[in-house]
């Protein structure tokens, strides 16, 4: 597997959608390639940060009203 192929398969790998053969090739490449290991770690960290920010807090009513007032 090449670095480019690893990048193409990374999302499928993380959700467990690679076949056994592809997963083995993916993991073998990770063992041999420090750049791809770092990329995978960064990708995972990004997903974690995005998940943390995905929680939408209640918007203050004053802000909603101010936005609606400007739009009118």
mmCIF file of the N, C-alpha and C atoms, coordinates in Angstrom:
data_MODEL
# 
_entry.id   MODEL 
# 
loop_
_atom_site.group_PDB 
_atom_site.id 
_atom_site.type_symbol 
_atom_site.label_atom_id 
_atom_site.label_alt_id 
_atom_site.label_comp_id 
_atom_site.label_asym_id 
_atom_site.label_entity_id 
_atom_site.label_seq_id 
_atom_site.pdbx_PDB_ins_code 
_atom_site.Cartn_x 
_atom_site.Cartn_y 
_atom_site.Cartn_z 
_atom_site.occupancy 
_atom_site.B_iso_or_equiv 
_atom_site.pdbx_formal_charge 
_atom_site.auth_seq_id 
_atom_site.auth_comp_id 
_atom_site.auth_asym_id 
_atom_site.auth_atom_id 
_atom_site.pdbx_PDB_model_num 
ATOM 1   N N  . UNK A 1 1  ? 0.849   -1.176 0.000  1.00 0.00 ? 1  UNK A N  1 
ATOM 2   C CA . UNK A 1 1  ? 0.000   0.000  0.000  1.00 0.00 ? 1  UNK A CA 1 
ATOM 3   C C  . UNK A 1 1  ? 0.890   1.232  0.000  1.00 0.00 ? 1  UNK A C  1 
ATOM 4   N N  . UNK A 1 2  ? 0.491   2.230  -0.763 1.00 0.00 ? 2  UNK A N  1 
ATOM 5   C CA . UNK A 1 2  ? 1.230   3.486  -0.815 1.00 0.00 ? 2  UNK A CA 1 
ATOM 6   C C  . UNK A 1 2  ? 0.657   4.461  0.212  1.00 0.00 ? 2  UNK A C  1 
ATOM 7   N N  . UNK A 1 3  ? 1.383   5.529  0.446  1.00 0.00 ? 3  UNK A N  1 
ATOM 8   C CA . UNK A 1 3  ? 0.893   6.564  1.362  1.00 0.00 ? 3  UNK A CA 1 
ATOM 9   C C  . UNK A 1 3  ? -0.427  7.141  0.850  1.00 0.00 ? 3  UNK A C  1 
ATOM 10  N N  . UNK A 1 4  ? -0.513  7.368  -0.433 1.00 0.00 ? 4  UNK A N  1 
ATOM 11  C CA . UNK A 1 4  ? -1.735  7.922  -1.027 1.00 0.00 ? 4  UNK A CA 1 
ATOM 12  C C  . UNK A 1 4  ? -2.926  6.979  -0.811 1.00 0.00 ? 4  UNK A C  1 
ATOM 13  N N  . UNK A 1 5  ? -2.703  5.701  -0.996 1.00 0.00 ? 5  UNK A N  1 
ATOM 14  C CA . UNK A 1 5  ? -3.777  4.728  -0.778 1.00 0.00 ? 5  UNK A CA 1 
ATOM 15  C C  . UNK A 1 5  ? -4.204  4.715  0.689  1.00 0.00 ? 5  UNK A C  1 
ATOM 16  N N  . UNK A 1 6  ? -3.240  4.810  1.583  1.00 0.00 ? 6  UNK A N  1 
ATOM 17  C CA . UNK A 1 6  ? -3.563  4.840  3.002  1.00 0.00 ? 6  UNK A CA 1 
ATOM 18  C C  . UNK A 1 6  ? -4.477  6.024  3.308  1.00 0.00 ? 6  UNK A C  1 
ATOM 19  N N  . UNK A 1 7  ? -4.147  7.181  2.764  1.00 0.00 ? 7  UNK A N  1 
ATOM 20  C CA . UNK A 1 7  ? -4.972  8.371  2.989  1.00 0.00 ? 7  UNK A CA 1 
ATOM 21  C C  . UNK A 1 7  ? -6.383  8.151  2.444  1.00 0.00 ? 7  UNK A C  1 
ATOM 22  N N  . UNK A 1 8  ? -6.475  7.516  1.275  1.00 0.00 ? 8  UNK A N  1 
ATOM 23  C CA . UNK A 1 8  ? -7.788  7.251  0.681  1.00 0.00 ? 8  UNK A CA 1 
ATOM 24  C C  . UNK A 1 8  ? -8.632  6.311  1.537  1.00 0.00 ? 8  UNK A C  1 
ATOM 25  N N  . UNK A 1 9  ? -7.984  5.390  2.264  1.00 0.00 ? 9  UNK A N  1 
ATOM 26  C CA . UNK A 1 9  ? -8.699  4.377  3.039  1.00 0.00 ? 9  UNK A CA 1 
ATOM 27  C C  . UNK A 1 9  ? -8.842  4.720  4.518  1.00 0.00 ? 9  UNK A C  1 
ATOM 28  N N  . UNK A 1 10 ? -8.305  5.841  4.951  1.00 0.00 ? 10 UNK A N  1 
ATOM 29  C CA . UNK A 1 10 ? -8.216  6.106  6.388  1.00 0.00 ? 10 UNK A CA 1 
ATOM 30  C C  . UNK A 1 10 ? -9.582  6.159  7.074  1.00 0.00 ? 10 UNK A C  1 
ATOM 31  N N  . UNK A 1 11 ? -10.557 6.786  6.459  1.00 0.00 ? 11 UNK A N  1 
ATOM 32  C CA . UNK A 1 11 ? -11.887 6.870  7.083  1.00 0.00 ? 11 UNK A CA 1 
ATOM 33  C C  . UNK A 1 11 ? -12.515 5.482  7.199  1.00 0.00 ? 11 UNK A C  1 
ATOM 34  N N  . UNK A 1 12 ? -12.399 4.689  6.143  1.00 0.00 ? 12 UNK A N  1 
ATOM 35  C CA . UNK A 1 12 ? -12.943 3.325  6.186  1.00 0.00 ? 12 UNK A CA 1 
ATOM 36  C C  . UNK A 1 12 ? -12.243 2.488  7.250  1.00 0.00 ? 12 UNK A C  1 
ATOM 37  N N  . UNK A 1 13 ? -10.946 2.680  7.404  1.00 0.00 ? 13 UNK A N  1 
ATOM 38  C CA . UNK A 1 13 ? -10.188 1.950  8.424  1.00 0.00 ? 13 UNK A CA 1 
ATOM 39  C C  . UNK A 1 13 ? -10.705 2.293  9.820  1.00 0.00 ? 13 UNK A C  1 
ATOM 40  N N  . UNK A 1 14 ? -10.904 3.567  10.068 1.00 0.00 ? 14 UNK A N  1 
ATOM 41  C CA . UNK A 1 14 ? -11.302 4.000  11.407 1.00 0.00 ? 14 UNK A CA 1 
ATOM 42  C C  . UNK A 1 14 ? -12.700 3.528  11.795 1.00 0.00 ? 14 UNK A C  1 
ATOM 43  N N  . UNK A 1 15 ? -13.561 3.313  10.822 1.00 0.00 ? 15 UNK A N  1 
ATOM 44  C CA . UNK A 1 15 ? -14.912 2.835  11.145 1.00 0.00 ? 15 UNK A CA 1 
ATOM 45  C C  . UNK A 1 15 ? -15.059 1.331  10.934 1.00 0.00 ? 15 UNK A C  1 
ATOM 46  N N  . UNK A 1 16 ? -13.945 0.660  10.637 1.00 0.00 ? 16 UNK A N  1 
ATOM 47  C CA . UNK A 1 16 ? -13.954 -0.790 10.518 1.00 0.00 ? 16 UNK A CA 1 
ATOM 48  C C  . UNK A 1 16 ? -14.575 -1.331 9.246  1.00 0.00 ? 16 UNK A C  1 
ATOM 49  N N  . UNK A 1 17 ? -14.522 -0.551 8.173  1.00 0.00 ? 17 UNK A N  1 
ATOM 50  C CA . UNK A 1 17 ? -15.149 -0.979 6.922  1.00 0.00 ? 17 UNK A CA 1 
ATOM 51  C C  . UNK A 1 17 ? -14.179 -1.562 5.900  1.00 0.00 ? 17 UNK A C  1 
ATOM 52  N N  . UNK A 1 18 ? -12.917 -1.733 6.263  1.00 0.00 ? 18 UNK A N  1 
ATOM 53  C CA . UNK A 1 18 ? -11.976 -2.367 5.340  1.00 0.00 ? 18 UNK A CA 1 
ATOM 54  C C  . UNK A 1 18 ? -12.085 -3.878 5.469  1.00 0.00 ? 18 UNK A C  1 
ATOM 55  N N  . UNK A 1 19 ? -11.902 -4.558 4.352  1.00 0.00 ? 19 UNK A N  1 
ATOM 56  C CA . UNK A 1 19 ? -11.842 -6.010 4.399  1.00 0.00 ? 19 UNK A CA 1 
ATOM 57  C C  . UNK A 1 19 ? -10.579 -6.447 5.121  1.00 0.00 ? 19 UNK A C  1 
ATOM 58  N N  . UNK A 1 20 ? -10.515 -7.711 5.454  1.00 0.00 ? 20 UNK A N  1 
ATOM 59  C CA . UNK A 1 20 ? -9.373  -8.226 6.214  1.00 0.00 ? 20 UNK A CA 1 
ATOM 60  C C  . UNK A 1 20 ? -8.052  -7.991 5.485  1.00 0.00 ? 20 UNK A C  1 
ATOM 61  N N  . UNK A 1 21 ? -8.021  -8.236 4.190  1.00 0.00 ? 21 UNK A N  1 
ATOM 62  C CA . UNK A 1 21 ? -6.803  -8.062 3.404  1.00 0.00 ? 21 UNK A CA 1 
ATOM 63  C C  . UNK A 1 21 ? -6.371  -6.596 3.358  1.00 0.00 ? 21 UNK A C  1 
ATOM 64  N N  . UNK A 1 22 ? -7.341  -5.700 3.095  1.00 0.00 ? 22 UNK A N  1 
ATOM 65  C CA . UNK A 1 22 ? -7.024  -4.265 3.043  1.00 0.00 ? 22 UNK A CA 1 
ATOM 66  C C  . UNK A 1 22 ? -6.558  -3.761 4.400  1.00 0.00 ? 22 UNK A C  1 
ATOM 67  N N  . UNK A 1 23 ? -7.229  -4.221 5.459  1.00 0.00 ? 23 UNK A N  1 
ATOM 68  C CA . UNK A 1 23 ? -6.853  -3.797 6.808  1.00 0.00 ? 23 UNK A CA 1 
ATOM 69  C C  . UNK A 1 23 ? -5.436  -4.243 7.137  1.00 0.00 ? 23 UNK A C  1 
ATOM 70  N N  . UNK A 1 24 ? -5.094  -5.466 6.761  1.00 0.00 ? 24 UNK A N  1 
ATOM 71  C CA . UNK A 1 24 ? -3.740  -5.972 7.003  1.00 0.00 ? 24 UNK A CA 1 
ATOM 72  C C  . UNK A 1 24 ? -2.701  -5.148 6.255  1.00 0.00 ? 24 UNK A C  1 
ATOM 73  N N  . UNK A 1 25 ? -2.987  -4.830 4.992  1.00 0.00 ? 25 UNK A N  1 
ATOM 74  C CA . UNK A 1 25 ? -2.060  -3.997 4.215  1.00 0.00 ? 25 UNK A CA 1 
ATOM 75  C C  . UNK A 1 25 ? -1.932  -2.608 4.834  1.00 0.00 ? 25 UNK A C  1 
ATOM 76  N N  . UNK A 1 26 ? -3.055  -2.051 5.249  1.00 0.00 ? 26 UNK A N  1 
ATOM 77  C CA . UNK A 1 26 ? -3.084  -0.734 5.875  1.00 0.00 ? 26 UNK A CA 1 
ATOM 78  C C  . UNK A 1 26 ? -2.195  -0.731 7.120  1.00 0.00 ? 26 UNK A C  1 
ATOM 79  N N  . UNK A 1 27 ? -2.402  -1.706 7.992  1.00 0.00 ? 27 UNK A N  1 
ATOM 80  C CA . UNK A 1 27 ? -1.645  -1.772 9.241  1.00 0.00 ? 27 UNK A CA 1 
ATOM 81  C C  . UNK A 1 27 ? -0.171  -2.082 8.995  1.00 0.00 ? 27 UNK A C  1 
ATOM 82  N N  . UNK A 1 28 ? 0.122   -2.882 7.994  1.00 0.00 ? 28 UNK A N  1 
ATOM 83  C CA . UNK A 1 28 ? 1.519   -3.164 7.641  1.00 0.00 ? 28 UNK A CA 1 
ATOM 84  C C  . UNK A 1 28 ? 2.212   -1.875 7.183  1.00 0.00 ? 28 UNK A C  1 
ATOM 85  N N  . UNK A 1 29 ? 1.510   -1.099 6.387  1.00 0.00 ? 29 UNK A N  1 
ATOM 86  C CA . UNK A 1 29 ? 2.083   0.164  5.926  1.00 0.00 ? 29 UNK A CA 1 
ATOM 87  C C  . UNK A 1 29 ? 2.346   1.094  7.115  1.00 0.00 ? 29 UNK A C  1 
ATOM 88  N N  . UNK A 1 30 ? 1.419   1.131  8.060  1.00 0.00 ? 30 UNK A N  1 
ATOM 89  C CA . UNK A 1 30 ? 1.609   1.977  9.244  1.00 0.00 ? 30 UNK A CA 1 
ATOM 90  C C  . UNK A 1 30 ? 2.857   1.588  10.025 1.00 0.00 ? 30 UNK A C  1 
ATOM 91  N N  . UNK A 1 31 ? 3.130   0.300  10.110 1.00 0.00 ? 31 UNK A N  1 
ATOM 92  C CA . UNK A 1 31 ? 4.326   -0.168 10.819 1.00 0.00 ? 31 UNK A CA 1 
ATOM 93  C C  . UNK A 1 31 ? 5.584   0.362  10.150 1.00 0.00 ? 31 UNK A C  1 
ATOM 94  N N  . UNK A 1 32 ? 5.566   0.413  8.824  1.00 0.00 ? 32 UNK A N  1 
ATOM 95  C CA . UNK A 1 32 ? 6.759   0.791  8.064  1.00 0.00 ? 32 UNK A CA 1 
ATOM 96  C C  . UNK A 1 32 ? 6.893   2.285  7.798  1.00 0.00 ? 32 UNK A C  1 
ATOM 97  N N  . UNK A 1 33 ? 5.829   3.051  7.975  1.00 0.00 ? 33 UNK A N  1 
ATOM 98  C CA . UNK A 1 33 ? 5.841   4.457  7.544  1.00 0.00 ? 33 UNK A CA 1 
ATOM 99  C C  . UNK A 1 33 ? 5.529   5.413  8.699  1.00 0.00 ? 33 UNK A C  1 
ATOM 100 N N  . UNK A 1 34 ? 6.552   6.050  9.254  1.00 0.00 ? 34 UNK A N  1 
ATOM 101 C CA . UNK A 1 34 ? 6.314   6.983  10.354 1.00 0.00 ? 34 UNK A CA 1 
ATOM 102 C C  . UNK A 1 34 ? 5.457   8.182  9.947  1.00 0.00 ? 34 UNK A C  1 
ATOM 103 N N  . UNK A 1 35 ? 5.563   8.612  8.703  1.00 0.00 ? 35 UNK A N  1 
ATOM 104 C CA . UNK A 1 35 ? 4.754   9.749  8.243  1.00 0.00 ? 35 UNK A CA 1 
ATOM 105 C C  . UNK A 1 35 ? 3.267   9.411  8.279  1.00 0.00 ? 35 UNK A C  1 
ATOM 106 N N  . UNK A 1 36 ? 2.922   8.228  7.844  1.00 0.00 ? 36 UNK A N  1 
ATOM 107 C CA . UNK A 1 36 ? 1.514   7.822  7.847  1.00 0.00 ? 36 UNK A CA 1 
ATOM 108 C C  . UNK A 1 36 ? 1.008   7.573  9.264  1.00 0.00 ? 36 UNK A C  1 
ATOM 109 N N  . UNK A 1 37 ? 1.869   7.073  10.148 1.00 0.00 ? 37 UNK A N  1 
ATOM 110 C CA . UNK A 1 37 ? 1.466   6.920  11.552 1.00 0.00 ? 37 UNK A CA 1 
ATOM 111 C C  . UNK A 1 37 ? 1.140   8.288  12.143 1.00 0.00 ? 37 UNK A C  1 
ATOM 112 N N  . UNK A 1 38 ? 1.975   9.271  11.846 1.00 0.00 ? 38 UNK A N  1 
ATOM 113 C CA . UNK A 1 38 ? 1.733   10.627 12.343 1.00 0.00 ? 38 UNK A CA 1 
ATOM 114 C C  . UNK A 1 38 ? 0.455   11.200 11.735 1.00 0.00 ? 38 UNK A C  1 
ATOM 115 N N  . UNK A 1 39 ? 0.237   10.933 10.449 1.00 0.00 ? 39 UNK A N  1 
ATOM 116 C CA . UNK A 1 39 ? -0.968  11.422 9.781  1.00 0.00 ? 39 UNK A CA 1 
ATOM 117 C C  . UNK A 1 39 ? -2.215  10.810 10.419 1.00 0.00 ? 39 UNK A C  1 
ATOM 118 N N  . UNK A 1 40 ? -2.172  9.513  10.683 1.00 0.00 ? 40 UNK A N  1 
ATOM 119 C CA . UNK A 1 40 ? -3.306  8.840  11.313 1.00 0.00 ? 40 UNK A CA 1 
ATOM 120 C C  . UNK A 1 40 ? -3.573  9.420  12.700 1.00 0.00 ? 40 UNK A C  1 
ATOM 121 N N  . UNK A 1 41 ? -2.534  9.659  13.469 1.00 0.00 ? 41 UNK A N  1 
ATOM 122 C CA . UNK A 1 41 ? -2.701  10.240 14.805 1.00 0.00 ? 41 UNK A CA 1 
ATOM 123 C C  . UNK A 1 41 ? -3.324  11.626 14.712 1.00 0.00 ? 41 UNK A C  1 
ATOM 124 N N  . UNK A 1 42 ? -2.867  12.421 13.765 1.00 0.00 ? 42 UNK A N  1 
ATOM 125 C CA . UNK A 1 42 ? -3.412  13.761 13.564 1.00 0.00 ? 42 UNK A CA 1 
ATOM 126 C C  . UNK A 1 42 ? -4.870  13.699 13.118 1.00 0.00 ? 42 UNK A C  1 
ATOM 127 N N  . UNK A 1 43 ? -5.172  12.769 12.234 1.00 0.00 ? 43 UNK A N  1 
ATOM 128 C CA . UNK A 1 43 ? -6.540  12.589 11.733 1.00 0.00 ? 43 UNK A CA 1 
ATOM 129 C C  . UNK A 1 43 ? -7.479  12.226 12.886 1.00 0.00 ? 43 UNK A C  1 
ATOM 130 N N  . UNK A 1 44 ? -7.034  11.295 13.731 1.00 0.00 ? 44 UNK A N  1 
ATOM 131 C CA . UNK A 1 44 ? -7.850  10.891 14.886 1.00 0.00 ? 44 UNK A CA 1 
ATOM 132 C C  . UNK A 1 44 ? -8.073  12.065 15.834 1.00 0.00 ? 44 UNK A C  1 
ATOM 133 N N  . UNK A 1 45 ? -7.017  12.830 16.075 1.00 0.00 ? 45 UNK A N  1 
ATOM 134 C CA . UNK A 1 45 ? -7.130  13.976 16.968 1.00 0.00 ? 45 UNK A CA 1 
ATOM 135 C C  . UNK A 1 45 ? -8.111  15.002 16.403 1.00 0.00 ? 45 UNK A C  1 
ATOM 136 N N  . UNK A 1 46 ? -8.056  15.220 15.106 1.00 0.00 ? 46 UNK A N  1 
ATOM 137 C CA . UNK A 1 46 ? -8.979  16.154 14.465 1.00 0.00 ? 46 UNK A CA 1 
ATOM 138 C C  . UNK A 1 46 ? -10.421 15.688 14.638 1.00 0.00 ? 46 UNK A C  1 
ATOM 139 N N  . UNK A 1 47 ? -10.668 14.409 14.436 1.00 0.00 ? 47 UNK A N  1 
ATOM 140 C CA . UNK A 1 47 ? -12.022 13.876 14.617 1.00 0.00 ? 47 UNK A CA 1 
ATOM 141 C C  . UNK A 1 47 ? -12.505 14.065 16.051 1.00 0.00 ? 47 UNK A C  1 
ATOM 142 N N  . UNK A 1 48 ? -11.614 13.856 17.015 1.00 0.00 ? 48 UNK A N  1 
ATOM 143 C CA . UNK A 1 48 ? -11.983 14.037 18.420 1.00 0.00 ? 48 UNK A CA 1 
ATOM 144 C C  . UNK A 1 48 ? -12.322 15.495 18.710 1.00 0.00 ? 48 UNK A C  1 
ATOM 145 N N  . UNK A 1 49 ? -11.525 16.406 18.177 1.00 0.00 ? 49 UNK A N  1 
ATOM 146 C CA . UNK A 1 49 ? -11.787 17.828 18.394 1.00 0.00 ? 49 UNK A CA 1 
ATOM 147 C C  . UNK A 1 49 ? -13.099 18.249 17.753 1.00 0.00 ? 49 UNK A C  1 
ATOM 148 N N  . UNK A 1 50 ? -13.365 17.744 16.563 1.00 0.00 ? 50 UNK A N  1 
ATOM 149 C CA . UNK A 1 50 ? -14.622 18.070 15.890 1.00 0.00 ? 50 UNK A CA 1 
ATOM 150 C C  . UNK A 1 50 ? -15.812 17.526 16.665 1.00 0.00 ? 50 UNK A C  1 
ATOM 151 N N  . UNK A 1 51 ? -15.673 16.347 17.211 1.00 0.00 ? 51 UNK A N  1 
ATOM 152 C CA . UNK A 1 51 ? -16.762 15.757 17.990 1.00 0.00 ? 51 UNK A CA 1 
ATOM 153 C C  . UNK A 1 51 ? -17.033 16.585 19.240 1.00 0.00 ? 51 UNK A C  1 
ATOM 154 N N  . UNK A 1 52 ? -15.984 17.101 19.863 1.00 0.00 ? 52 UNK A N  1 
ATOM 155 C CA . UNK A 1 52 ? -16.152 17.935 21.052 1.00 0.00 ? 52 UNK A CA 1 
ATOM 156 C C  . UNK A 1 52 ? -16.881 19.227 20.720 1.00 0.00 ? 52 UNK A C  1 
ATOM 157 N N  . UNK A 1 53 ? -16.624 19.788 19.548 1.00 0.00 ? 53 UNK A N  1 
ATOM 158 C CA . UNK A 1 53 ? -17.245 21.046 19.149 1.00 0.00 ? 53 UNK A CA 1 
ATOM 159 C C  . UNK A 1 53 ? -18.623 20.854 18.536 1.00 0.00 ? 53 UNK A C  1 
ATOM 160 N N  . UNK A 1 54 ? -19.033 19.618 18.329 1.00 0.00 ? 54 UNK A N  1 
ATOM 161 C CA . UNK A 1 54 ? -20.303 19.353 17.664 1.00 0.00 ? 54 UNK A CA 1 
ATOM 162 C C  . UNK A 1 54 ? -21.504 19.647 18.561 1.00 0.00 ? 54 UNK A C  1 
ATOM 163 N N  . UNK A 1 55 ? -21.274 19.768 19.854 1.00 0.00 ? 55 UNK A N  1 
ATOM 164 C CA . UNK A 1 55 ? -22.372 20.046 20.765 1.00 0.00 ? 55 UNK A CA 1 
ATOM 165 C C  . UNK A 1 55 ? -22.773 21.510 20.618 1.00 0.00 ? 55 UNK A C  1 
ATOM 166 N N  . UNK A 1 56 ? -24.017 21.707 20.241 1.00 0.00 ? 56 UNK A N  1 
ATOM 167 C CA . UNK A 1 56 ? -24.518 23.071 20.059 1.00 0.00 ? 56 UNK A CA 1 
ATOM 168 C C  . UNK A 1 56 ? -25.213 23.489 21.344 1.00 0.00 ? 56 UNK A C  1 
ATOM 169 N N  . UNK A 1 57 ? -24.731 24.567 21.889 1.00 0.00 ? 57 UNK A N  1 
ATOM 170 C CA . UNK A 1 57 ? -25.336 25.085 23.102 1.00 0.00 ? 57 UNK A CA 1 
ATOM 171 C C  . UNK A 1 57 ? -26.529 25.953 22.725 1.00 0.00 ? 57 UNK A C  1 
ATOM 172 N N  . UNK A 1 58 ? -27.408 26.154 23.679 1.00 0.00 ? 58 UNK A N  1 
ATOM 173 C CA . UNK A 1 58 ? -28.558 27.018 23.434 1.00 0.00 ? 58 UNK A CA 1 
ATOM 174 C C  . UNK A 1 58 ? -28.083 28.424 23.113 1.00 0.00 ? 58 UNK A C  1 
ATOM 175 N N  . UNK A 1 59 ? -28.688 28.984 22.089 1.00 0.00 ? 59 UNK A N  1 
ATOM 176 C CA . UNK A 1 59 ? -28.353 30.344 21.685 1.00 0.00 ? 59 UNK A CA 1 
ATOM 177 C C  . UNK A 1 59 ? -29.202 31.287 22.535 1.00 0.00 ? 59 UNK A C  1 
ATOM 178 N N  . UNK A 1 60 ? -28.575 32.298 23.133 1.00 0.00 ? 60 UNK A N  1 
ATOM 179 C CA . UNK A 1 60 ? -29.349 33.246 23.941 1.00 0.00 ? 60 UNK A CA 1 
ATOM 180 C C  . UNK A 1 60 ? -30.446 33.913 23.104 1.00 0.00 ? 60 UNK A C  1 
ATOM 181 N N  . UNK A 1 61 ? -31.618 34.043 23.683 1.00 0.00 ? 61 UNK A N  1 
ATOM 182 C CA . UNK A 1 61 ? -32.760 34.634 22.979 1.00 0.00 ? 61 UNK A CA 1 
ATOM 183 C C  . UNK A 1 61 ? -32.454 36.046 22.490 1.00 0.00 ? 61 UNK A C  1 
ATOM 184 N N  . UNK A 1 62 ? -31.662 36.792 23.258 1.00 0.00 ? 62 UNK A N  1 
ATOM 185 C CA . UNK A 1 62 ? -31.307 38.153 22.843 1.00 0.00 ? 62 UNK A CA 1 
ATOM 186 C C  . UNK A 1 62 ? -30.544 38.136 21.513 1.00 0.00 ? 62 UNK A C  1 
ATOM 187 N N  . UNK A 1 63 ? -29.676 37.167 21.353 1.00 0.00 ? 63 UNK A N  1 
ATOM 188 C CA . UNK A 1 63 ? -28.910 37.052 20.113 1.00 0.00 ? 63 UNK A CA 1 
ATOM 189 C C  . UNK A 1 63 ? -29.827 36.698 18.951 1.00 0.00 ? 63 UNK A C  1 
ATOM 190 N N  . UNK A 1 64 ? -30.739 35.774 19.172 1.00 0.00 ? 64 UNK A N  1 
ATOM 191 C CA . UNK A 1 64 ? -31.693 35.401 18.121 1.00 0.00 ? 64 UNK A CA 1 
ATOM 192 C C  . UNK A 1 64 ? -32.488 36.623 17.692 1.00 0.00 ? 64 UNK A C  1 
ATOM 193 N N  . UNK A 1 65 ? -32.983 37.378 18.645 1.00 0.00 ? 65 UNK A N  1 
ATOM 194 C CA . UNK A 1 65 ? -33.783 38.560 18.330 1.00 0.00 ? 65 UNK A CA 1 
ATOM 195 C C  . UNK A 1 65 ? -32.957 39.620 17.605 1.00 0.00 ? 65 UNK A C  1 
ATOM 196 N N  . UNK A 1 66 ? -31.712 39.806 18.012 1.00 0.00 ? 66 UNK A N  1 
ATOM 197 C CA . UNK A 1 66 ? -30.848 40.789 17.349 1.00 0.00 ? 66 UNK A CA 1 
ATOM 198 C C  . UNK A 1 66 ? -30.594 40.389 15.898 1.00 0.00 ? 66 UNK A C  1 
ATOM 199 N N  . UNK A 1 67 ? -30.380 39.120 15.655 1.00 0.00 ? 67 UNK A N  1 
ATOM 200 C CA . UNK A 1 67 ? -30.146 38.647 14.284 1.00 0.00 ? 67 UNK A CA 1 
ATOM 201 C C  . UNK A 1 67 ? -31.406 38.835 13.446 1.00 0.00 ? 67 UNK A C  1 
ATOM 202 N N  . UNK A 1 68 ? -32.551 38.479 14.008 1.00 0.00 ? 68 UNK A N  1 
ATOM 203 C CA . UNK A 1 68 ? -33.807 38.644 13.271 1.00 0.00 ? 68 UNK A CA 1 
ATOM 204 C C  . UNK A 1 68 ? -34.090 40.109 12.976 1.00 0.00 ? 68 UNK A C  1 
ATOM 205 N N  . UNK A 1 69 ? -33.766 40.978 13.908 1.00 0.00 ? 69 UNK A N  1 
ATOM 206 C CA . UNK A 1 69 ? -33.992 42.415 13.716 1.00 0.00 ? 69 UNK A CA 1 
ATOM 207 C C  . UNK A 1 69 ? -33.148 42.938 12.559 1.00 0.00 ? 69 UNK A C  1 
ATOM 208 N N  . UNK A 1 70 ? -31.902 42.507 12.475 1.00 0.00 ? 70 UNK A N  1 
ATOM 209 C CA . UNK A 1 70 ? -31.000 42.953 11.404 1.00 0.00 ? 70 UNK A CA 1 
ATOM 210 C C  . UNK A 1 70 ? -31.478 42.424 10.055 1.00 0.00 ? 70 UNK A C  1 
ATOM 211 N N  . UNK A 1 71 ? -32.025 41.238 10.033 1.00 0.00 ? 71 UNK A N  1 
ATOM 212 C CA . UNK A 1 71 ? -32.472 40.629 8.770  1.00 0.00 ? 71 UNK A CA 1 
ATOM 213 C C  . UNK A 1 71 ? -33.715 41.302 8.216  1.00 0.00 ? 71 UNK A C  1 
ATOM 214 N N  . UNK A 1 72 ? -34.478 41.979 9.033  1.00 0.00 ? 72 UNK A N  1 
ATOM 215 C CA . UNK A 1 72 ? -35.738 42.611 8.582  1.00 0.00 ? 72 UNK A CA 1 
ATOM 216 C C  . UNK A 1 72 ? -35.480 43.846 7.847  1.00 0.00 ? 72 UNK A C  1 
# 
